[in-house]
Amino acid sequence: MKLHSFFIIYLIATLNPGWGQSQTLDTLIETGTYRLHFKITKGDGIPILFEAGGGDNANVWDSLTTQIEEITKTTLITYDRSG
């Protein structure tokens, strides 16, 4: 399940040539009975996936991902775990 979801997001992030630097895709993906909320900031290089836990959602990463994107210019992916 995790590999399948990551593969879908990776394809979205890498195969959309219309994106510019620092443009964020905010989307909801349904995988069977689960709905996963993703924020993807397109960049270059190896993507970094941020996973929230402990009752937090993906917003916990917002201030950090802004700074990391400015420094690394890589693709950043945050998502809310189902449940």
Stockholm file with secondary structure:
# STOCKHOLM 1.0

chainA/1-83         MKLHSFFIIYLIATLNPGWGQSQTLDTLIETGTYRLHFKITKGDGIPILFEAGGGDNANVWDSLTTQIEEITKTTLITYDRSG
#=GR chainA/1-83 SS CHHHHHHHHHHHHHSCTTCCTTCEEEEEEEETTEEEEEEEECCSSSCEEEECCTTCCGGGGHHHHHHHHHHHCCCEEEEECCC
#=GC SS_cons        CHHHHHHHHHHHHHSCTTCCTTCEEEEEEEETTEEEEEEEECCSSSCEEEECCTTCCGGGGHHHHHHHHHHHCCCEEEEECCC
//
